[in-house]
């Protein structure tokens, strides 16, 4: 299992390749750094190729609110 830094947050989990490309365009347009973590399948699912692969998009926690707003999602502001 791959680990990620405590400063990274999962923006989206288990998305398809098409969704990943759409999110990637928005993040690049807004100059937000991100990391893609691909989950490839083994066994019989391997026959279907990358069409069955799922992706997690991780970003730095300082960019989390900006990324959510760029994707058109409401952000819950934390107290503190």
Secondary structure as GFF3:
##gff-version 3
##sequence-region A 1 80
A	DSSP	beta_strand	8	15	.	.	.	ID=ss1
A	DSSP	alpha_helix	17	29	.	.	.	ID=ss2
A	DSSP	beta_strand	35	39	.	.	.	ID=ss3
A	DSSP	three_ten_helix	43	52	.	.	.	ID=ss4
A	DSSP	beta_strand	54	60	.	.	.	ID=ss5
A	DSSP	three_ten_helix	61	63	.	.	.	ID=ss6
A	DSSP	alpha_helix	64	70	.	.	.	ID=ss7
###
